[in-house]
Amino acid sequence: MAQDEVARAERVSHDLRRVMVDNQVRTFDVTDQRVLEAFYLIPRDKFLPADLQSLAYSDAQIALKPSEANAESRVLLPPMFLAKLMQGATIDINDRVLLVASATGYAAAILAELTTSVVALESDAAMSATAAANLLALGLSNVTCVTGPLTKGHAEGAPYDLILIDGAVECNLDTLFAQLAPKGRLLTIETMSSGATRRSGKATRFDNVGGEMSARALFDATVPVLPEFRDAPRFSF
């Protein structure tokens, strides 16, 4: 690509990021200036394959193809949900953070602008490798990408001040809770039954208070449940 084309593409990306933040993130009551600046700064299109880059700054739920046959797509949180989760996490520059379900690295890049140490966990090895390459291309050296089961967390780096799950959950949080530091917090979107066929979700903050988990709902948000955190189906007669 010629130099002038690269410059034009960068200008377009910058303009689209500003529109995304102003029209989606700010209007969802995200007011934390550090979070807003991080979303302005990180180009979301750089973390998507070419065929999905046109959707990078929309509010659509973007599904990334898995590397393994028969595996489910990884659905990224819409930017407004991700930003409000991060605002609700009250991230400190010195926090040690575990990101669960890092996919191709976008949320990890945002976190890298907000704190000094991020571990990005992904169960899909190819996605994890892509995330590492994407982060390296942006010069973000404070993220460690690791591969493994999402529900197991990453005990080698524990305890964490913050664990953020980039997706919805129904169960299987106990191991992650055990990796929180005293006064640490875990943020995710918790999905629960709502009637016979509907399911609703709430962004939830869990705080480690003396070894007990205290939960607080932050806002309504319904997104697909990560397969590893899906509850077994129950039948009623």
N, C-alpha and C positions, 0 to 999 in steps of 0.2 A: 504494500500500500504506500503510495507517495506521501511525502511529509505533510503536504497541505491537506490531504485526505485524513491523515491521522489527527491533525490539529482540529479539523472540522468535526470528526467523530468525538473527540474529547470535549469540544464545546457543546455538542448535542447532548452527550451524556451528562455533563454538568448541568445544563438547563433542565433536563428531565429529572435529575435528582432534586433540584430545587422545587420543581412542580410537585413531585411526589411528597416531599417533606411538607410543603406549604398546604397542599390540598388533601392529603391523606393523614399524615402523622400529626401535624399541628391541630387539625380539626377533630382528632380523636383525643383531645385533651392531653397531649404530650407537651409539657412545658419545660422539662429539664434541658437546659441549654447545652450541657455536655452531650446528652443523648442526641439532640437535634444536630449538633455540629458533626457528630460521628456519622449520622445518616446522610448529611450533606457531603461528607468527605469521601465515603467509600462507594465506588462504582459497582452497583449491583449487577450490571450487565456482564462484568468481567468474571462473574461466578456462575454464569449460565452457558450451556452449549449454544452454538450459533443459531440453531433453529428455535430457541426460546428467548433470545436476547430482545426481541421486539416486545416481549411481555415484562421485561425486567422492572419497569417502573409503574406497572399497573397494580391494581389491588386484587388481581386474580390469584387464586391458589395455584402455584406452579408445581407440576409433578415432574420430578427428575427420574429418568429411566434407570432402573437398577442394573448392575453389571452381571448379576446372575439370573439365569432363566427361572421363571416361575416366582421370582421374588416380587414384592410389591414396590410400587414407585415410592420415592421419598417426596412428600409434599412439603414445600417450604411455607412457613408462616407468612401471611401477608405483612408487609412492612409496618403497618399501623399496629398490629398485634405484637410484633416483635419489639417495636419501640416502646410500647406501653408496658410490656413485661420488664424491659430493662429499666424503665423509669421506676417501676414498682420495686425493683431489686435494690435501689439506692446504692449503686456501685461506687466503691471507693477505689482510688488509684492504687492502693496497696492490697486490694483483695486478690486472693488466689481463687481462680474460677475454673470450674469444670463445665464445659458445654457438651450436652448429650444430644446425639443425632446432628452432627455438624454438617452433614451432606458435603457440598463443594466449598464450604468455608465462609459464606457471607456473614453469618452471625458471629463467627469467630473473629472476622476482621473488624466488625463493629466493636466487639468486646475488647479487642486489642488496642483500640483507641481510648478505651475507658479505664483500663487497668493494666498492670505490668506483667501479669502472668496468667496465661490461658492454656488449659488442656482441652483439645477438641477431640471428642470421642465419636467414632463412626463405625458401624458394624460392616458396612460395605467397603472392602479394601480399596477398590478402584476409586470410589468417591473420596476416600480419605487421601489417597495419593493426589487426586486432582485438587483437593483443598490445600494440601501442602504446597503444590506448585502455584496455585493462585495467590496464596499468601506471600510466598517468596517473590512473586512477580511484583507485588506491591511494597516489598521491602519490610514486611511485618515479621519481625524475628522473635517476638515474644509469645508466639503460639506454638505449642507442641501438639502435633497431630498423632493420634494413636488409634489403633483398630482393635475392636473387641465387642463382645455383647453389650448392648446398651444398658440392660438392667443391672449389669455387674459394676458399672462405673469404672473408675481407674484408681484402684486402691493404692498404687505406688505413689500417686501424687497427693493423697489425702493427708490431713483433712483440708477441706475447701471452705472458704468463707461464703462462696456462692456456687450453687449448681443450677444451671438453667437448661431446661429441656426444650428443644426446638420442635415442638409437636405436642399432641394431646396424649393423655394417659388415662387408663382406667384402674390400674393396679400395678404391683411389682415395684414399689418405691422404697421398700425397707432397706435394701442394700445401699441405695443412694443416700438415704437418711443417715445411715451409719457412717458415711464418709464426710458428713458435715462437721465443721469445727464448732466448738461452743459458741453460741449466738450466731451460727451460720444460718443461711436460708436457702431454700430450694423454691424455684418458680417454674410453673408449668401451666398447661391448660388441662383442667380435670374434667373429664366427660362422665356424665351420669345419665341414667334412664329418665325419660320424661314421657310417660305414657307407654302404650303398647308398642309403638313402632318408632317413636321419635327419640332422639338423644340430644341433650343440650350440654354446653360446656361453659365453664367459668375459669378465667385465669385466676390462679390461686398462689398465694405466698405461704410457704411453710417455714416457720422459725423454730430453731432448736433452742428450747428454753429449758435449761437444766436437764437435758437428755430426753425431754418430751417434745413432741412436735405439735406446735400450735398453728392452725390453719386460718387463713383470712382470704376471702374472695375479693378480687380486685375489679373485675369487669367481665361482662358476658363475651364469650368467644367460642364459636363452634368450628372446629377443624378436624380433619381425619385423625384417628388414633394411630399412634405408632404401633406396628404389629407386635413388637416385643412387650408392649405395655397394655395389650388388649386382654380383657377378662374373658374367661371361658364362657361360651353361651349357656344360658340357663333356661330351662323349660318349666312352664307352669301348666297345671291341668285344672 
